[in-house]
Amino acid sequence: MGEHTADRTDDRARAQLRGDCASCFGLCCVALPFARSADFAIDKDAGTPCANLRTDHRCGIHATLRERGFTGCTVYDCFGAGQRVSQVTFGGGDWRTGPPERTRRMFDVFPVVRQLHELLWYLTEALTLPAARPVHAGLREALADTERLAGGTPEELAALDVPAHRQRVNALLLRTSELVRAGTRGRRKNRRNADLMGARLKGADLAGADLRGAYLIAADLTGADLRGADLIGADLRDADLTDADLTGAFFLTQPQVDAARGGPGTRLPDSVSRPVHWTAGH
């Protein structure tokens, strides 16, 4: 397979792992709960439609979510699980018109498929990393296995032991991280699961750092060097990435970037897009 063909294949795979609200029955707006907080203006129980959800499954305040106190909605991505559950798992059957037991099962299955699709995102990215070639065979096997599980029946998905599957996949992703970060010169900092909330890390050298699961909420990362860092599961809510360099950072998702602050000088990996709300003046 030529390089450009491989790139196109990867692009198609990633496109299927991004939310397509037009093909979904607004599952994230119904199935998931949220509590009144800085991220949500109201309380909502799981299985209860959001007050802003229209009958056509579109958000009635989508263009002004941030201004109305629903920032949490703007930084959420189902990784394509919504359209899969809506159109494939349940064959296009709308939760509004189906029997109550099918509706409950749809809401139960949606978070399961969302977790599987997130794993598919990481596995797909891992297979694009040349340094991870020693584990590519295992990654491809895990990708196929995860895809098979995500395509299961509602009953199979409801019975799935997701934590056990995540553990198996995580072992491969950890090895991928070690291989990729081994190519970074100098000392590769271990900040896994570190509490760095509000930390002053302006201009910090975090190239090749292990930042898995790190709490970087409201951290000052202006001008920081995050090239080649592992950012899987890092909490970047309100982290300031102005002029930071995340070139080559991996396992970084769009929701993480959307939750952070940045500007024109922030350098991002090709796997994510620059959020529209990033401006020079924040």
C-alpha positions in Angstrom: 0.0 0.0 0.0 1.4 3.4 -1.0 1.9 6.2 1.5 -0.9 8.3 0.0 -3.3 5.4 -0.1 -2.6 4.6 3.6 -3.2 8.2 4.5 -6.6 8.2 2.7 -7.5 4.9 4.5 -6.6 6.4 7.8 -8.6 9.6 7.1 -11.7 7.5 6.2 -11.3 5.4 9.4 -11.0 8.6 11.5 -14.0 10.2 9.8 -16.2 7.3 10.9 -15.0 7.9 14.5 -16.3 11.4 14.7 -19.8 12.3 15.8 -22.4 12.8 13.0 -25.3 14.4 14.7 -27.4 14.3 11.5 -27.4 10.5 11.6 -28.0 10.2 15.4 -31.2 10.4 17.4 -29.7 12.9 19.9 -28.5 10.1 22.1 -26.0 12.1 24.1 -28.7 14.6 24.8 -31.0 11.9 26.3 -29.1 8.9 27.5 -26.4 10.7 29.5 -26.9 12.6 32.8 -25.4 15.9 33.8 -25.4 18.1 36.8 -25.7 21.9 37.2 -22.1 23.1 37.2 -19.6 25.3 35.3 -20.2 22.9 32.4 -24.0 22.7 32.5 -26.6 25.2 33.4 -29.2 22.6 34.6 -29.5 19.2 36.1 -30.6 16.3 33.9 -31.1 12.6 34.7 -30.0 9.8 32.5 -32.7 8.8 30.0 -34.4 12.2 30.2 -34.3 14.4 27.1 -32.5 17.7 27.5 -34.9 20.6 27.6 -33.1 22.1 24.6 -33.5 19.0 22.4 -35.9 19.5 19.5 -38.3 16.9 18.1 -35.9 16.5 15.1 -33.1 15.5 17.5 -31.2 18.7 17.0 -30.1 21.1 19.7 -32.3 24.2 19.8 -29.4 26.4 21.2 -26.5 24.8 19.4 -25.1 28.1 18.2 -25.1 29.6 21.7 -24.3 26.7 23.9 -21.3 28.4 25.6 -23.0 31.6 26.2 -26.0 29.8 27.8 -23.8 27.8 30.2 -23.6 24.5 28.3 -19.8 24.4 27.7 -19.8 20.7 28.5 -21.9 20.0 25.4 -19.4 21.8 23.2 -16.5 19.6 24.4 -18.2 16.2 24.1 -17.7 13.8 21.2 -19.2 10.3 21.0 -16.4 9.2 18.6 -19.2 8.2 16.1 -21.0 5.9 18.6 -24.2 7.9 18.3 -24.8 7.3 14.6 -23.7 3.6 14.9 -26.2 2.9 17.7 -28.9 4.8 16.0 -28.5 3.5 12.5 -26.8 0.2 12.8 -27.2 -1.4 16.2 -30.9 -0.5 16.3 -31.5 -0.3 12.6 -32.7 3.3 12.5 -35.4 2.8 15.1 -36.1 6.1 16.9 -36.2 6.0 20.7 -39.2 8.3 20.6 -41.4 5.8 18.8 -40.0 2.4 19.9 -41.2 0.3 22.8 -40.0 1.3 26.2 -37.7 -1.8 26.6 -35.9 -1.0 23.3 -35.5 2.6 24.3 -33.9 1.6 27.7 -31.6 -0.8 26.0 -30.6 1.9 23.4 -29.7 4.2 26.2 -27.8 1.5 28.1 -25.8 0.4 25.0 -24.8 3.9 23.8 -22.1 4.5 26.5 -20.7 1.1 25.9 -20.3 1.7 22.2 -18.9 5.1 22.9 -16.1 3.5 25.0 -15.4 1.0 22.3 -15.2 3.8 19.6 -12.8 5.8 21.8 -10.5 2.7 21.9 -10.9 2.4 18.1 -9.7 6.0 17.8 -6.6 5.3 19.9 -5.8 2.0 18.1 -6.3 3.7 14.7 -3.8 6.4 15.6 -1.3 4.0 17.1 -1.2 2.2 13.7 -0.1 5.5 12.1 3.0 5.8 14.4 6.1 4.4 12.7 7.9 3.9 16.0 5.1 1.5 17.2 5.8 -0.9 14.3 7.0 -3.7 16.6 3.4 -3.9 18.0 1.5 -3.1 14.9 0.4 -6.8 14.5 -1.1 -6.7 18.0 -2.7 -3.4 17.4 -4.3 -4.6 14.2 -5.7 -7.6 16.0 -7.0 -5.4 18.9 -8.6 -3.1 16.3 -10.4 -5.9 14.6 -11.5 -7.4 17.9 -12.8 -4.0 19.1 -14.6 -3.4 15.9 -16.2 -6.8 16.1 -17.4 -6.1 19.7 -18.8 -2.6 18.7 -20.8 -4.3 16.0 -22.5 -6.7 18.4 -26.2 -7.0 19.1 -27.8 -4.9 21.7 -27.9 -7.9 24.0 -24.2 -8.7 23.4 -23.2 -5.1 24.0 -25.2 -4.8 27.2 -23.4 -7.9 28.6 -19.9 -6.9 27.5 -17.2 -6.5 30.1 -15.8 -3.2 28.9 -13.2 -2.7 31.6 -11.6 -6.1 30.9 -11.4 -5.2 27.2 -10.0 -1.8 27.9 -7.3 -3.4 30.1 -6.2 -5.6 27.2 -6.1 -2.7 24.8 -4.4 -0.5 27.2 -1.4 -2.8 27.5 -0.8 -2.3 23.8 -1.3 1.4 24.0 1.2 1.6 26.9 3.8 -0.3 24.8 3.1 2.1 21.9 3.7 5.1 24.2 7.0 3.7 25.4 8.2 3.0 21.8 7.1 6.5 20.5 8.5 8.5 23.4 11.8 6.6 23.3 12.7 8.6 20.3 12.6 11.9 22.3 16.0 13.3 23.3 16.8 14.1 26.9 14.9 13.1 30.0 11.3 12.0 29.3 9.3 13.1 32.3 6.8 10.8 33.9 3.7 12.8 34.9 1.2 9.9 34.7 -1.9 10.7 36.7 -0.1 13.7 38.2 -2.2 16.4 39.9 -1.1 19.5 38.0 -4.3 21.5 38.4 -3.5 25.2 38.1 0.2 24.4 37.7 2.6 27.1 36.5 4.2 25.3 33.5 4.8 28.3 31.3 7.6 27.3 28.9 8.0 23.9 30.5 10.0 21.2 28.7 7.5 18.4 28.5 8.7 16.9 25.2 8.1 13.2 25.2 6.5 13.3 28.6 4.1 10.7 29.9 1.0 12.8 30.8 -1.5 9.9 30.8 -4.4 10.8 33.0 -2.7 13.9 34.3 -5.0 16.6 35.8 -4.0 19.8 34.0 -7.2 21.7 34.7 -6.5 25.5 34.4 -2.7 24.8 34.1 -0.6 27.5 32.5 1.1 25.7 29.6 1.8 28.8 27.6 4.8 28.3 25.4 5.3 24.8 26.8 7.0 22.1 24.7 4.7 19.2 24.5 6.1 17.7 21.3 5.8 13.9 21.3 4.0 13.8 24.6 1.5 11.1 25.5 -1.8 12.9 26.4 -4.2 10.0 26.6 -6.9 10.8 29.2 -5.2 14.1 30.3 -7.7 16.6 31.6 -7.0 19.8 29.8 -10.1 21.8 30.8 -9.3 25.5 30.8 -5.6 24.7 30.4 -3.8 27.6 28.6 -2.1 26.2 25.5 -1.3 29.6 24.0 1.9 29.3 21.9 2.4 25.7 23.2 3.9 23.2 20.8 2.0 19.9 20.6 3.5 18.8 17.3 3.6 15.0 17.4 1.7 14.7 20.6 -0.3 11.6 20.5 -3.5 10.0 21.8 -4.9 13.6 22.0 -8.6 13.9 21.2 -10.7 16.7 19.9 -12.7 17.0 23.2 -9.5 17.5 25.1 -8.4 20.3 22.7 -11.9 21.8 22.7 -11.9 22.0 26.5 -8.6 23.9 26.6 -7.7 27.5 25.7 -5.3 28.4 22.9 -4.5 30.9 20.2 -3.0 31.3 16.7 0.4 30.4 18.0 -0.7 27.0 19.4 0.8 24.2 17.3 -1.4 21.1 17.1 -1.0 17.6 15.7 -2.8 16.8 12.4 -5.2 14.5 14.2 -7.2 17.3 15.7 -8.7 20.6 14.5 -8.2 24.1 15.9 -11.3 25.0 18.0 -13.3 27.8 16.6 -13.6 29.5 20.0 -9.8 29.9 20.2 -9.0 33.6 19.6 -5.9 35.7 20.3 -7.7 37.2 23.3 -9.3 34.0 24.5 
